[in-house]
Amino acid sequence: MSPIRHVRRPRLVTAGVAVAGTALLAAALTPTAGAADRPARSTALAHAAAALEEHAAALGLTTAQDTKVRDVIVDRDGTQHIRYDRTYRGLPVLGGDFVLHLAPDGTYRGADRATDAAIDLPTVTPKLAAPKAADLAAKLLRAANAGETLKRLTARPRLVVDALHGAPRLAWRTDAVAQDGRGNPVARTVLTDARSGDRIDSWDSLATVSGDGESLYGGTVPLQTTASGPGYQLKDPTRGGTYTGDAANKTDLCVLNVCLTRAPATVFTDDDNHWGSGDESDRATVAVDAQYGTDATWDYYEDVHGRRGIAGDGKGSYNRVHYGNKYNNAFWDDSCFCMTYGDGDGTQMGPLVSLDVAGHEMTHGVTSKTAGLVYSGESGGLNEATSDIFGTLVEFHAANAEDPGDYLIGEKIVRDGFGKDALRYMDKPSKDGKSADCWSPSVKDLDVHYSSGVANHFAYLLAEGSGAKTLGGVAHNSPTCDGSTVTGIGRAKLGKIWYRALTVHMTSSTDYAGARTATLKAAADLYGEGGTEHRAVAAAWSAVGVN
């Protein structure tokens, strides 16, 4: 059974130039509530361009590099945070991202950078030929799927500069994709040194977990739909046109964000605007769950963080349900900006359309549009944990009596044959038999779904504290790694601190030590340095071994 997981641009940079944000009230930093004189996005971009030019040398920028804006956040008090990606001599720089922090008047305050290494390569001409890099990636994909007969295997390399793994170097980034014996997609991204041919890193490149409607997991739920002729489409005009379609149990094959084949997403329609029957045999039933999960996730981000839509641009994404053949997974795919759900094999899992899974998957899209945490090593664990954290907070925010909030991940989708009552446990991650409760130097070597345990454990402790309690009808008990007692500050503050850290302070290469720093900065921004919340963040990280 593969765990739920994730599919997946500068003049720039150096870690450690960040200046701590001014301590303000939480409400004063809510990005949506804007004062009339708050700088516009265009003003923030103009300020950032001037700061880049003035501080180019200190930021490590050269004439061989270029920048591209990924995201802009303007706090209510006018403080500006502009996130950039970088290229070097036209090549994407992995780990080249950075965030500029500017005062309300545009004065430069500092930067958070994914790398402090100078990027100055002797050549961007590879010694290793592209076909050789493709062969190496294909072999790794086969090895990662040992025992499977893969078909339609494609591997297409592209040159990049790798600044994530030590000194910057020329590399081939190769996305190898194929279909397994059941026609379901498998994929792996491989980084290969373009001079020596040595493998640098590799990771899974699918990010998974894995009217009204009668849903499979959430009871009767409200739905906003679109009138179409004499009937209705399962398309929500109030949430950016988000819709749910039937993939007809087909799959797609994509390389480098270009899909050679794409499973359909035929929009569900209904005559009377009452969708599904609550029975799995009705194909519209799981569509109800998927659409409801999208609605609940949209509402959480908008209500709590002022973010309208996954990209923050008010535009909707879409869902595909009934994907593949007994597919035990769900995934977010940046290339289609969509969520895709398998039906499960019926033995270990049912349809993967539960509320926390929907929140998990859509959050991968939020991460890709903000910090862009690389899906490998400790940053990959933080990427997965971010989805688990916000998937859980979506579940609590929805307040659905049929699926009350708890700190189990995927508890609704697992069947008796799975052997456990959830995919992951945030109060004590090691209960799944694979995840880490506490940080150690070896955590970076774990699969990202298991290295995520450290951050999940931190998040639980920060919100709920150590010891035993019952939440959503589920008994939770979270011990600490150092024997300390931690007092929680509540889910609302956890969500605000993690979101602030993700969108303002984290970068693509953030590791656990960096996450501690980023969340402490976020807590200081929101609640003041040295206050209860700031101290609680420090205590919760120490309690999971991150000091």
N, C-alpha and C positions, 0 to 999 in steps of 0.2 A: 504494500500500500504506500503510495507516495503521499507525503504530507502536503498540506495546503501551501502553496508557494507563489513566486512572481515571475511573468514573462518580461522582458524589457526590449556643449557646442563651444579677443579677449585681450586684451593686454592685461596682465595679471599679477601677482600673488606673494605670500610668505606667512606661515602660521605664527601666531603670537603677537600680532599688532593690534588685537582688538582692545577697545576701550570699553570698560563696563558702562552699561546704560545708566542714565539718571534714574534714581529710585522715584517712582510715581505710583499713584493709586492704580489699581487694576483697571478701573473703568476708563481712566485717562489713556490707556494703551489699547483699548479695543479698536481694531482697525476700521470697523464699520461706522462707529459713531464719530462723525467728523465735525470739527469746528468750521465755521464759514471761511476762516482765513487759513485753513490747513493747506499746505502746498499741494497743487495738482500733480498727477503722475508726470505730466510733461515738464513741470518745474523740477521735480525730483530727478528726472533723467538729465535735465540740463545741469543741475548741481553736480550730479555724479560724473558727467562728462568732464566738467571742469576739474573735479577732484582727481579723476584719472590722469588728466594731463599734468596737474601740479605735482602729484605724488607718484608718477610713473616709475621713477628710479627706486623709490622705497618699496614699491609693490612688485618690483622685479619685471616690469614691462619693458619690452624692447620693440624695435621696428619690425622684427620678424613675427610679432604676435598680434593677434586681434581679439576683440572681445564682443560678446553678444549678450544682451540683457535676457535673463530668464524670468525674473520676478521683481516686482516693486511693492514694497509695503511702506505706507506712510501712517505713522501713529497719530493718534488724536491730537497730541501736543505738537505735531509737525515734524518729529524726528523721522528720518528717512533711512530705509534699508534697501539697497539695490543689489540684487544677486546677478552675477555674471558667469558665463562659460567662456572658455578661451580656446583659440587655435594657435598653432605654431607653424608658420610657413604653409598655411592652408590645411593643416592636419588637426583633427580634434585632439585635445589634451585631456586624457583621463586623469582626474584629480586636479584639473586646472581651474576649478570653480572657486569663487570667492564672493564675499558679501561686503559691500561698503556701508559704513554707518555714518550718517551725516546729521548735524544739528538742524533744528527747524530753519535756520537761515542759510543752510547749505554748507556750513563749516565742517570740514573733515574731522571725524572723531576716531576713526580707525577702521580695521578690516578683520574679518574672520576668513582664513584661507585654508584650502584643503592641503596645500603643500607650501613649504618655504624654499624649496629647491629652485635654483636658477635653471631656466630652460634654454640651453644653447647647444644644440647637437651639431656635430661636425658634418653630417649629411642626413638627408631624408631619403636616400636611395638604399633600399634593402639589399642585403646579401642573400637572404633566404627568399626564394621565389614564392610567389603567391600560391601556385598549385601545391607546393610542399607544405605550406602552412595549412592549406585546406585538408590535405591528407592527414596531418597530425591531429587536427580538430575532429575529423571523421573517426579516427581511431579512438580518441577519447570518448566520443559519444557512444561508440559501440561498447567500449569498456564499461561505461557508466550504466549501460543497459544490457549487461551480460545475460545471456540466456534468451534474449529476444531476437527475433529475426526482423531487422529493420528494413524498410522499403522507402523509396523515394527520398533517399538521403542526399542532402545538398549542403555544401559548405562553401561559403563565399567570404574571403578575407578582405579587410580594408585596413590601410595603414593608419596608425594613430601614434601619438606620443604618450607613453605610459609614465605618469608622474605619481602613481599610486604605490609603487613597489620599489622604494629606494631612489637612486639617482635616475632622473628622466632618461628614457631611451626610446628608440624607434621600435615599434611593435606591430605585429599583425593582430587585429581583433577579428576573430572568425566566429560567425554564428553558424553552428551546425544544427540542422533540423532534419527530422525524419518522422516516419510513422511506425508504430509498433505493429505487432501481428493483428491487433484488433482495430487498427486504423487510427488510433489515438496519437496525438502529437508528443514527441520527445524532442528536447532541444538542449544544447549546451553552448555557452560562449567560452572561447579559449583565447587567452593572450599568449602570444609567442614572440620571443625576442627576434626582431627582424634581421639582426646581424648574426647572432650565434645559433639561432634555431632552438634555444632552450625554452621550455614551457615556463611561463611566468605565473599564470594562475588560470583557473577555469571555474565555471559555476553554471548551475541550471539557469536557463533563460526563460522559463515560464514561472511567474510568481503566483504560487497557489495557496494552500491550506491543506493545495489544492489548492362612478358608481361605487361598488364594493366587491369584494372577492372573498371566496372561501379558500383560505390558504392551507397548506399542508402542516405548517408548524405554528402559525400565529393566530389561528381562528379566523373570524370574520374581520376583515380590515378595510378601511376606506381607500378608494383609488380615485385619482383625477384622470379622466380619459378624454379622448377627442372624438367628437361626432364625425362620422364618415358615411355619407349616403343614408341608408335606412338604419345603420348600426353604429358601432363604436370601435375605435382603435385603442389598444392598450398603450397609449402615448400621452404623457403628462405635459400639457402646455404651460402649467404653472411652475414647472421645474426644468426649464430649458429644453422642453421637447423630449425628455428622456422616454425611451420606449423599451418594450420587451418583445423579442421575436423568437420564433421556433427555428432551431438549427437543424431540425429534421434528422437528428442522430448522425449528421455528417461532421467532418473535421476540415481544418485548413492546414496549409503548408506555407509558411512565410520565411523569407530570408531577408535580413537587413531592412526590416520594416516594410518589405514589399511582399505581398501575398501572392504566390503563384496560384493558389486556390484558396477560396474563402467559403467556409460554411455559411449557409444563408441565415438571415435574420428576418424571416417573414413575420411582419408585425401581427400579433394576435388580434383578432376581431371578435365581436360578440353582438348579438342582436338586442339584448335587453339591458346591457350594462351591469349585469350581475355575473361575475366571472368565477369560473372554477366550481368545484363541488366539494373540495376538501379531501377528495380521493385521489391517490397517486395515479390511478388509471386515466384520469381526465388530464389531458396534456396542458390545459389552461391552469390547473391548480398550482403547479410549481411556477408558472409564469406569474401568478398572483404573488407568491412569496418573493420572487426576484424583483418585481416592480415595487412591492412594499418595502423591501430591503433598501432599494435605491432611494425611495422617498424618505425613509427614516434616516439614512445616511446624509442625504442632502440637507434635511431639516436640522440634524445635529450640527453640521458644520456652519450652517447659516445662523441658527439660533444662538449657538454658543460662541462661535469664533468669527461671525460676520463674513464667512466665506461662502459665496453663492456659486455653487458648482465645483466640481473637482479641480478645475484649472483656475477657479476664482474669477471666471469671465462670464458667468451666468448661462453658459451653454451646457446642455445635457449630454450625457453619454448614452450608451444603450446596453441591453442585456441580450445574451443568447442562452436559451435553455434547451435541454435535450440534446446536448452536444456529445458526439462520439458514441461508443458502444460500451455500456456499463462503465463509464469513465469515473473513476474515484478521485475527482479533482474539480476545482474551480480556479479560474485565474483571471487576473487583470492583464490586459495587453495594451501597451502604449500605442502600438501601431494602428489599432482600430479605435482606441479610446473607448474600450468596451469591457464589460464583464462577461465571462463565459462560464456556464455551469454544467457539469456532468450529472447524470442521473444516479451515479453510484452503482455498485455491483449488486445491491440488495442483500448482501451477506455482511460485509464490513460497514458499508455506508448506504444510506438512502440519498435521494437528491440533495445536492450540496447548496441549497438555497436558503439556509437558515439566516436569521437576522445578523448574527455576529460575523458570519462568513461574508455576507454582503458588505458590511462595514469594513471588514478586513481588506477585501479585494479593492474596493473603491479608494481606500486609504493608500494603497500602493500608487494609485494615480496622483493623489495629493503629494506624496513623497517625491515622485518623479518630477513634479512641477515646482518643488521647493528645494529641499536639501539634496535630492538626487543621490541618496546613500547607495554606494556601490554594493551590489548584491553578492558580496564575498567577504570572508573574514569577519571581523568584529563589526564593520560598517553594515555588512549584510545581516548580521544578527540584530542590529539596531533597526534596520529596515523592516524586518519581520516583526520585531517587537512593537514598532510604531503601529503596524497594522493590527496586531493583537490588542494593543492598548485602546486605540480608537474604535476598533470593532466592539470591544467590551463597553466602551462609553456610549456608543450608538445604542447598544442593547439596553442599557440603563435609561438612556434618554427617551427611548420609545415607550417605556413603561407599559409594555404589553403583558397583560395578566397571563396569557397563554405561554409566554416566553420571557419570564421576568429576568432582570439583570443578575448576572453572576460573573465570577472570574474563571469560568470554564470556557474553552474555545471549542466550538463545534459539538456541543453536547447533544444538540437536537438531531444531528445527522448520523451519529454513530449507531450501529446495530449491535446485537449481542455477539456477533462473530468478530467484532473488532477487538474484544478482550478488555476494553476499558470503557469508561463512561464519557470520555471526552478526548479530543485530539491533544489538547494542552491544558495545563493547570497553572494559573498565574500566581496563586498563593504559595505553591511549592512545585515549581516546574519539574523537578526530578521524579514526580509521581508518574510521568509518562515513561520512565525507564531510560530516557535518552537525554533529556534537557539538563542544562546546568543551573543549579540554584545560586552558585557563588562564582565570582570571577577567579580565573587562574590564567597563567600564560598560555595554557593549552586550549582555552576557549576559542581562540581564533581558528583552530583547526577543525572545529565541529561544523556540521551542516548548519546553515543559517537558521533553520527552524528549531535547532536545539541550543545554539549559542544565544538565541533570543531570550532564553530563560533568565539570564542575569538581569536584563532590563525589565522583563515582565515581573520578576520578583521585586525589583526596585519599585516599579509602579504600584504594585499591590501594597507594599509596605508604606509608600508615601501616602496613598489614599486611605487605607484601612488600618494600618499599623500592624504590629506583630500580635501573635496569640490567636485564640479561637473566636469565631463568630459565624453566624448563619446569614447568608445573603441569597436572595432569590430562592429560598427553600433549600439551599445547598450549604453544607457544613464546610467552612474554610478554616485553615489553621496554618499560619505562616511563621515558621521559625526564622531566626536570623543566623547569619554565618559566623558572627562574632559573639553570640550570646547576649547581645544587647536587647533592650526593649525599645521599640519604635512606636511613637504616637502618630497616627495618621492625620492628615489635614483635609481629607475628603476628596471625592472624585472630581468635583468641579475645579478645584485648584490643581489637581494632577493634570487635568485636561488642558487648562490654560497654560501651565508651565511647560508641558511637553510641546504643545502647539507653538508657543513662543520660541522655544529652543529650536524646533524643527524648521520654522519659517524664517528665523532671524539669525540664529547662531551656529547651527550645524552646517557642515559642508559634506561633499561626497565621500571624503575619507575619514569622517569622524569615527573614532573608536570609543571604547568605554571610558577611558580617561577623559577624552574630549567631550563625551556626553555628560559626564559629571560637571565639567566646566561650563558647557552650554546651558544645562538646566539651572546651575547656580546663577549664571548671568540672567537667565530668564526670570528666576524667582526674585532677583534683585530689581530687575526692570519693573516687575509687576507689583511686588509687595515691600520692597525695600531691603537693602543689604543688612544682614545681621538680624532680621526679624524672625518670627516664628516659622514662616514658610521657608525662608532661606536656610535656617538651621535644620529644618525637617528634611530638606533635599539632601544636605550633607550627611545627615544621620542615616537616611535610607540607603544612599550609595555605600557608606561605610559598612552597613549591615549586610550588603551582598559582596563585600570584598573589593569595592572600587574606591580607592583612597587617593 
